[in-house]
Amino acid sequence: MPSFRASLGIVDALPGVPPEAVLEAARAAVAEVRHVEDSHVDVEPVIRGDGIPRVVVRFVEPAGSPADEDARAWAAATRMATAVREVATTASLRLHRRQRGRWQPRPNPGTDPGW
């Protein structure tokens, strides 16, 4: 089963939403449809001074053709972004696939121009 990593930039939590609720919303949305391997908030872009924090959820996708796996992984990533938008202002959804020990970006299928 291939491993994927969805990440979403977090501009700010909505008023009254505790920061930890943003990560929980991301994790819970993916966990409803896939096995979640890990989740965390990546603050490296902030430390480097070239970006915003990102929620990251790593999950596995059932085996199939590579195109089907990517499409289903994008569906899970979009589900995550939709859930997080309920609790935070967001930016730039990204999806990576683990291949040969490296995280490779997966092209956006263009189903949602908002990403």
MDAnalysis code that builds the backbone (N, CA, C; Angstrom):
import MDAnalysis as mda
import numpy as np

u = mda.Universe.empty(345, n_residues=115, atom_resindex=np.repeat(np.arange(115), 3), trajectory=True)
u.add_TopologyAttr("name", ["N", "CA", "C"] * 115)
u.add_TopologyAttr("resid", np.arange(1, 116))
u.add_TopologyAttr("resname", ["MET", "PRO", "SER", "PHE", "ARG", "ALA", "SER", "LEU", "GLY", "ILE", "VAL", "ASP", "ALA", "LEU", "PRO", "GLY", "VAL", "PRO", "PRO", "GLU", "ALA", "VAL", "LEU", "GLU", "ALA", "ALA", "ARG", "ALA", "ALA", "VAL", "ALA", "GLU", "VAL", "ARG", "HIS", "VAL", "GLU", "ASP", "SER", "HIS", "VAL", "ASP", "VAL", "GLU", "PRO", "VAL", "ILE", "ARG", "GLY", "ASP", "GLY", "ILE", "PRO", "ARG", "VAL", "VAL", "VAL", "ARG", "PHE", "VAL", "GLU", "PRO", "ALA", "GLY", "SER", "PRO", "ALA", "ASP", "GLU", "ASP", "ALA", "ARG", "ALA", "TRP", "ALA", "ALA", "ALA", "THR", "ARG", "MET", "ALA", "THR", "ALA", "VAL", "ARG", "GLU", "VAL", "ALA", "THR", "THR", "ALA", "SER", "LEU", "ARG", "LEU", "HIS", "ARG", "ARG", "GLN", "ARG", "GLY", "ARG", "TRP", "GLN", "PRO", "ARG", "PRO", "ASN", "PRO", "GLY", "THR", "ASP", "PRO", "GLY", "TRP"])
u.atoms.positions = np.array([
    [0.851, -1.175, 0.000],
    [0.000, 0.000, 0.000],
    [0.894, 1.236, 0.000],
    [0.717, 2.109, -0.984],
    [1.554, 3.294, -1.054],
    [1.215, 4.308, 0.036],
    [2.227, 5.046, 0.422],
    [2.092, 6.065, 1.452],
    [2.036, 7.442, 0.797],
    [1.128, 8.278, 1.298],
    [0.969, 9.634, 0.799],
    [1.066, 10.615, 1.956],
    [1.390, 11.849, 1.622],
    [1.463, 12.921, 2.615],
    [0.713, 14.128, 2.058],
    [-0.395, 14.474, 2.692],
    [-1.151, 15.673, 2.326],
    [-0.770, 16.778, 3.286],
    [-0.552, 17.975, 2.745],
    [-0.244, 19.111, 3.614],
    [-1.020, 20.335, 3.151],
    [-1.357, 21.161, 4.105],
    [-2.178, 22.335, 3.848],
    [-1.644, 23.496, 4.675],
    [-1.385, 24.626, 3.998],
    [-0.925, 25.817, 4.708],
    [-2.022, 26.367, 5.602],
    [-1.628, 26.781, 6.802],
    [-2.579, 27.341, 7.766],
    [-2.226, 28.800, 7.996],
    [-3.120, 29.667, 7.541],
    [-2.913, 31.099, 7.720],
    [-3.244, 31.477, 9.165],
    [-4.385, 30.991, 9.656],
    [-4.797, 31.301, 11.027],
    [-6.003, 30.449, 11.392],
    [-6.115, 30.113, 12.666],
    [-7.327, 29.451, 13.160],
    [-8.444, 30.485, 13.197],
    [-9.658, 30.053, 12.941],
    [-10.797, 30.959, 13.012],
    [-11.016, 31.394, 14.460],
    [-11.661, 32.544, 14.667],
    [-11.886, 33.025, 16.031],
    [-12.571, 31.967, 16.898],
    [-12.037, 31.797, 18.098],
    [-12.600, 30.856, 19.053],
    [-12.159, 29.413, 18.862],
    [-11.361, 29.143, 17.827],
    [-10.903, 27.772, 17.561],
    [-9.500, 27.607, 18.143],
    [-9.315, 26.668, 19.075],
    [-7.970, 26.441, 19.612],
    [-7.054, 25.848, 18.531],
    [-5.792, 26.203, 18.526],
    [-4.870, 25.724, 17.488],
    [-4.849, 24.208, 17.319],
    [-4.948, 23.469, 18.404],
    [-4.888, 22.008, 18.303],
    [-6.089, 21.435, 17.546],
    [-7.193, 22.174, 17.486],
    [-8.376, 21.715, 16.761],
    [-8.138, 21.670, 15.253],
    [-7.197, 22.468, 14.759],
    [-6.902, 22.490, 13.326],
    [-6.272, 21.160, 12.912],
    [-5.267, 20.723, 13.660],
    [-4.630, 19.444, 13.360],
    [-5.615, 18.296, 13.552],
    [-6.419, 18.350, 14.578],
    [-7.388, 17.276, 14.820],
    [-8.404, 17.188, 13.687],
    [-8.846, 18.326, 13.161],
    [-9.789, 18.316, 12.041],
    [-9.166, 17.651, 10.817],
    [-7.901, 17.954, 10.564],
    [-7.200, 17.360, 9.414],
    [-7.081, 15.852, 9.583],
    [-6.611, 15.438, 10.736],
    [-6.405, 14.010, 10.993],
    [-7.729, 13.237, 10.940],
    [-8.752, 13.781, 11.579],
    [-10.047, 13.091, 11.636],
    [-10.660, 12.941, 10.248],
    [-10.533, 13.953, 9.413],
    [-11.121, 13.882, 8.067],
    [-10.494, 12.768, 7.247],
    [-9.175, 12.646, 7.318],
    [-8.502, 11.585, 6.558],
    [-8.773, 10.228, 7.197],
    [-8.784, 10.179, 8.515],
    [-9.003, 8.909, 9.221],
    [-10.375, 8.309, 8.941],
    [-11.332, 9.112, 8.513],
    [-12.650, 8.580, 8.168],
    [-12.607, 7.701, 6.927],
    [-11.592, 7.909, 6.070],
    [-11.543, 7.165, 4.803],
    [-10.250, 6.387, 4.575],
    [-9.205, 6.655, 5.362],
    [-7.907, 5.994, 5.177],
    [-7.251, 5.743, 6.519],
    [-6.273, 4.829, 6.509],
    [-5.473, 4.598, 7.712],
    [-4.419, 5.702, 7.804],
    [-4.452, 6.456, 8.893],
    [-3.505, 7.549, 9.109],
    [-2.269, 6.991, 9.802],
    [-1.107, 7.251, 9.217],
    [0.161, 6.816, 9.792],
    [0.731, 7.846, 10.758],
    [0.525, 9.127, 10.469],
    [1.104, 10.183, 11.295],
    [0.420, 11.504, 10.959],
    [0.483, 12.445, 11.872],
    [0.026, 13.802, 11.601],
    [0.805, 14.753, 12.497],
    [1.066, 15.936, 11.966],
    [1.798, 16.934, 12.738],
    [1.645, 18.305, 12.079],
    [2.125, 19.327, 12.774],
    [2.181, 20.671, 12.217],
    [3.638, 20.950, 11.889],
    [3.900, 21.277, 10.628],
    [5.253, 21.588, 10.170],
    [5.465, 23.093, 10.289],
    [6.389, 23.495, 11.163],
    [6.681, 24.918, 11.354],
    [7.989, 25.331, 10.686],
    [8.642, 24.413, 9.995],
    [9.898, 24.746, 9.320],
    [9.780, 25.955, 8.395],
    [8.710, 26.085, 7.598],
    [8.627, 27.279, 6.741],
    [8.664, 28.582, 7.537],
    [8.079, 28.590, 8.724],
    [8.084, 29.776, 9.568],
    [9.494, 30.026, 10.086],
    [10.161, 28.975, 10.536],
    [11.518, 29.107, 11.061],
    [12.467, 29.623, 9.982],
    [12.311, 29.111, 8.764],
    [13.161, 29.565, 7.644],
    [12.789, 30.967, 7.191],
    [11.587, 31.428, 7.558],
    [11.138, 32.753, 7.164],
    [10.603, 32.826, 5.750],
    [10.221, 31.675, 5.187],
    [9.743, 31.699, 3.803],
    [8.371, 31.070, 3.617],
    [7.587, 31.001, 4.681],
    [6.272, 30.396, 4.519],
    [5.464, 30.393, 5.793],
    [4.361, 29.660, 5.729],
    [3.431, 29.556, 6.848],
    [3.437, 28.117, 7.359],
    [2.952, 27.897, 8.584],
    [2.889, 26.514, 9.079],
    [1.940, 25.685, 8.222],
    [2.162, 24.372, 8.227],
    [1.345, 23.453, 7.430],
    [0.913, 22.286, 8.301],
    [-0.356, 21.902, 8.214],
    [-0.775, 20.637, 8.817],
    [-0.413, 19.547, 7.813],
    [0.116, 18.455, 8.338],
    [0.569, 17.353, 7.491],
    [-0.061, 16.065, 8.011],
    [-0.688, 15.324, 7.119],
    [-1.268, 14.024, 7.473],
    [-0.698, 12.996, 6.507],
    [-0.038, 11.984, 7.074],
    [0.506, 10.890, 6.263],
    [-0.437, 9.701, 6.369],
    [-0.773, 9.111, 5.221],
    [-1.742, 8.019, 5.205],
    [-1.392, 7.023, 4.108],
    [-1.975, 5.846, 4.198],
    [-1.761, 4.829, 3.173],
    [-3.010, 4.708, 2.313],
    [-2.768, 4.364, 1.066],
    [-3.831, 4.220, 0.077],
    [-3.881, 2.760, -0.343],
    [-5.067, 2.161, -0.457],
    [-5.145, 0.782, -0.940],
    [-4.512, 0.647, -2.330],
    [-3.910, -0.496, -2.563],
    [-3.205, -0.729, -3.822],
    [-4.164, -0.726, -5.005],
    [-3.665, -0.258, -6.109],
    [-4.398, -0.206, -7.371],
    [-3.430, 0.276, -8.430],
    [-3.925, 0.789, -9.514],
    [-3.025, 1.376, -10.505],
    [-2.494, 2.684, -9.935],
    [-1.294, 3.103, -10.322],
    [-0.755, 4.362, -9.801],
    [-1.694, 5.552, -10.011],
    [-2.341, 5.611, -11.161],
    [-3.266, 6.722, -11.422],
    [-4.458, 6.680, -10.473],
    [-5.000, 5.494, -10.228],
    [-6.130, 5.361, -9.302],
    [-5.699, 5.705, -7.876],
    [-4.528, 5.236, -7.485],
    [-4.022, 5.540, -6.143],
    [-3.878, 7.048, -5.957],
    [-3.289, 7.712, -6.950],
    [-3.122, 9.163, -6.865],
    [-4.478, 9.871, -6.797],
    [-5.423, 9.448, -7.615],
    [-6.745, 10.078, -7.626],
    [-7.440, 9.917, -6.275],
    [-7.377, 8.717, -5.716],
    [-8.006, 8.486, -4.407],
    [-7.280, 9.262, -3.310],
    [-5.960, 9.369, -3.422],
    [-5.200, 10.139, -2.430],
    [-5.563, 11.625, -2.513],
    [-5.737, 12.139, -3.726],
    [-6.181, 13.525, -3.871],
    [-7.568, 13.715, -3.268],
    [-8.432, 12.733, -3.415],
    [-9.770, 12.825, -2.817],
    [-9.666, 12.912, -1.291],
    [-8.783, 12.120, -0.699],
    [-8.584, 12.169, 0.758],
    [-7.991, 13.516, 1.171],
    [-7.035, 14.025, 0.386],
    [-6.422, 15.319, 0.685],
    [-7.451, 16.443, 0.599],
    [-8.300, 16.389, -0.410],
    [-9.344, 17.401, -0.572],
    [-10.334, 17.333, 0.583],
    [-10.638, 16.120, 1.018],
    [-11.517, 15.934, 2.177],
    [-10.893, 16.604, 3.408],
    [-9.583, 16.408, 3.584],
    [-8.869, 17.027, 4.700],
    [-8.973, 18.547, 4.616],
    [-8.697, 19.103, 3.433],
    [-8.725, 20.556, 3.270],
    [-10.117, 21.126, 3.532],
    [-11.122, 20.445, 3.074],
    [-12.497, 20.894, 3.293],
    [-12.814, 20.946, 4.784],
    [-12.391, 19.925, 5.524],
    [-12.633, 19.894, 6.971],
    [-11.864, 21.002, 7.691],
    [-10.624, 21.215, 7.279],
    [-9.803, 22.237, 7.944],
    [-10.337, 23.631, 7.661],
    [-10.901, 23.839, 6.482],
    [-11.472, 25.154, 6.168],
    [-12.632, 25.519, 7.091],
    [-13.193, 24.537, 7.782],
    [-14.255, 24.813, 8.753],
    [-13.711, 25.447, 10.028],
    [-12.391, 25.296, 10.284],
    [-11.810, 25.787, 11.533],
    [-10.633, 26.736, 11.331],
    [-10.206, 26.942, 10.072],
    [-9.031, 27.781, 9.834],
    [-9.058, 28.387, 8.434],
    [-8.311, 29.460, 8.286],
    [-8.054, 30.031, 6.971],
    [-6.858, 29.279, 6.406],
    [-6.968, 28.812, 5.149],
    [-5.949, 27.911, 4.608],
    [-5.372, 28.421, 3.291],
    [-4.298, 27.752, 2.880],
    [-3.656, 28.060, 1.599],
    [-2.934, 26.825, 1.091],
    [-2.840, 26.668, -0.184],
    [-1.983, 25.710, -0.899],
    [-2.006, 24.265, -0.392],
    [-2.978, 23.523, -0.862],
    [-3.028, 22.089, -0.601],
    [-1.985, 21.394, -1.467],
    [-1.219, 20.493, -0.867],
    [-0.191, 19.733, -1.587],
    [-0.326, 18.253, -1.255],
    [0.087, 17.422, -2.203],
    [0.083, 15.977, -1.998],
    [1.400, 15.412, -2.504],
    [2.016, 14.553, -1.690],
    [3.250, 13.868, -2.056],
    [3.061, 12.364, -1.879],
    [3.764, 11.619, -2.710],
    [3.731, 10.157, -2.661],
    [5.135, 9.662, -2.360],
    [5.221, 8.668, -1.485],
    [6.523, 8.086, -1.154],
    [6.921, 7.114, -2.262],
    [8.055, 7.395, -2.921],
    [8.569, 6.538, -3.979],
    [10.082, 6.435, -3.839],
    [10.543, 5.209, -3.741],
    [11.986, 4.952, -3.631],
    [12.643, 5.776, -2.527],
    [11.968, 5.844, -1.389],
    [12.534, 6.518, -0.230],
    [12.453, 8.033, -0.257],
    [11.761, 8.606, -1.226],
    [11.651, 10.063, -1.315],
    [10.186, 10.457, -1.480],
    [9.865, 11.656, -1.021],
    [8.519, 12.195, -1.193],
    [8.466, 12.941, -2.513],
    [7.641, 12.447, -3.431],
    [7.501, 13.027, -4.762],
    [6.164, 13.767, -4.863],
    [6.179, 15.038, -5.309],
    [4.917, 15.765, -5.453],
    [4.013, 15.109, -6.489],
    [2.745, 15.099, -6.203],
    [1.748, 14.556, -7.128],
    [1.012, 15.734, -7.746],
    [0.907, 15.757, -9.066],
    [0.231, 16.887, -9.712],
    [-1.241, 16.973, -9.317],
    [-1.695, 18.197, -9.143],
    [-3.091, 18.419, -8.819],
    [-3.938, 18.054, -10.033],
    [-4.942, 17.218, -9.851],
    [-5.768, 16.823, -10.990],
    [-6.658, 17.936, -11.518],
    [-6.661, 19.069, -10.829],
    [-7.427, 20.203, -11.314],
    [-8.913, 20.125, -11.056],
    [-9.340, 19.255, -10.169],
    [-10.764, 19.114, -9.902],
    [-11.305, 20.271, -9.057],
    [-10.451, 20.952, -8.329],
    [-10.874, 22.082, -7.513],
    [-9.892, 23.221, -7.746],
    [-10.253, 24.228, -8.525],
    [-9.316, 25.303, -8.828],
    [-8.900, 26.110, -7.608],
    [-9.589, 25.926, -6.467],
    [-9.224, 26.634, -5.256],
    [-7.947, 26.141, -4.614],
    [-7.419, 25.023, -5.083],
    [-6.199, 24.499, -4.478],
    [-5.013, 24.934, -5.284],
])
